[in-house]
Amino acid sequence: MKLLVVDDSSTMRRIIKNTLARLGYTDILEGGDGLEGWAAIDSNPDVEMLITDWNMPEMNGLELVKKVRSDARFKDLPIIMVTTEGGKAEVITALKAGVNNYIVKPFTPQVLKEKLAAVMGVSE
């Protein structure tokens, strides 16, 4: 399964990638902002899940989600937003934009595992 991790923090991308690797996901692309994320997904339409931060330069995560959702190729792509934006209004905004699930930083590997399972429709 190919996943795309988009976050402007290389440390956060590494944390997410390491967690995913421990869960058995090793085919992972990454982007440092929404523009890089869009370029990666546009040139790799076989990506099966997007995990994105919200606050990034160039194109933020919410803009990326809206762009992904506006492309028919990705209308059913599972998207998880991982962000420090934990307010109820932000969560609602992200869900309305098309995010399937939401993780507030900081998070534990168990939380990521649970959200992945929920989005993929598999039991742990």
N, C-alpha and C positions, 0 to 999 in steps of 0.2 A: 504494500500500500504506500503510495507516494503522498507525503504531506508537505505543506508549505508553511514555514514559520516566518512571520514578518514582525520585526521589532527594531526600533532604532538603537536599542542597547545590545551590544554584542554579548555582554554578560548574560542578559536575560535570554537571548537566543540560545546560548550555550546551555543554560540551565534547562530550558524547555527541550532542546535536542537530547541532552543526556537523560532526562526523564523519559522521553519517548523511546530512546534506545533501550533503556531498562525494561520498558513495556513491550519490546520486540519490534518497534518501528525504526527501521534503519534507512529507508529511502526518503531523505528529508532535504528539501530545498529551503533556501532562506533569502530574505530580503531585509534591507536596512531601513526602508521606509515604504510608504504605499506605492510610490512609482516603481521601485524595484520589485515589490510584491506583485504588482500588476504585470510588469514585464515577464516575471517568472511564470505566472499562471497563464498568461496569454500565449507564451511559447511552449508551455507544458500542459496542454488541456487534459492530460491524464492525471493531474493532481486530484486526489480524492478527499482532501480536507485542508482547510485554511485555518491557521491559528494566528491571530493578529492582535497587536497592541492597538490602542486607540490614539494616544498622543505621540505623533511622529511628525518630523518635518516633511516638506514637499507635498505629500498627500497623506492625510491622517487615516487611521483605521476605519473610521466611519465612512469617509469618502471612498476608501478601497472597497468596503462591503457593498456600498451602493453601486459602484462601478461593476463589481463582480456580479451582483444580482441583476444588473441591467443587461448582461450578456446571456443570451439564451443557452449557451454552452454550459453555464455554471449555475443555472437557476435552482438546481437541487444539490449543489455542493455544500456539504456541512461546513459551517463556520463557527469557530469559538473565538470570542474576544477575551483577551487577557489584559487587564488594565488596572490602574490605580483608581479609576473612576467608579466608585462604588455606590453612588447615590441612586435612589429609586428612579429618578427622572432619567439618569444616564442609562440605566439598565433598560428602561422602557424604550428610550430612543434607539438603542442598539438593536433591540428585538424587532422594533418596527422597521428598521433598515434591512433586516434579514438575517441577523445573527441567530444561530440555533441554540447557543449556550454562552455563558458568561462566567468568567473567573476573575475575582478581584485579587490583585497583588497585595501583599505577598501570599503565596499559596503553597501547599504541600504537594509532593508527588501524588499522594493519594487523591487529592482533589482533582488534579489533572486526569488521573486514571478514571475517576468516577464520571467526570464530564465527557471524556472521550467515549466511555461505554454508553452513556445516555444518548449522545449524539449518533453513535453508530448503531444504536438499537440492540446492543448485546448486553447480556448480564455478566457480572464480574466473576 
